[in-house]
Amino acid sequence: MAALRDLYVAGSSTGRADARMLSAYVERGLRVEGLATQVLALEVIVEGADALTVRVTDRFVGGVVVGGPDSKPLPRDRPTTRTPVLQRVDGVWLVETASDQASAADNTSRTSTSSKS
């Protein structure tokens, strides 16, 4: 968990949420191996000397859960768009927050209806 904490600004709610998720695996004696992030799109929204806001669309690929009776591949991940806010602390970029964005497909399914007259 120390390596995970090193990615986030102290007190980051995003970091706490990620730590809770990983702790749930650890408590069950599980770990994830071979997980990679595939970046599909990246856009710089705000750029400052010590702060950066980006919009990134990515997905996880290749992860396997190990430690139980059987190794199991993680389910296929759908692309997700997030807007992380990064801060430079002592020369190192750390995540402050990362808000999820609704995907275009999700928005369309919620707002589109078909009716016949």
Secondary structure, DSSP 4 states (H G I P E B T S, - for coil): -HHHHTTB-TT-HHHHHHHHHHHHHHHTT-EEES-EEEEEEEEEEEE-SSEEEEEEEEEEES-EEESSSS-EEPPPPPPEEEEEEEEEETTEEEEEEEEEE--HHHHHHHH------
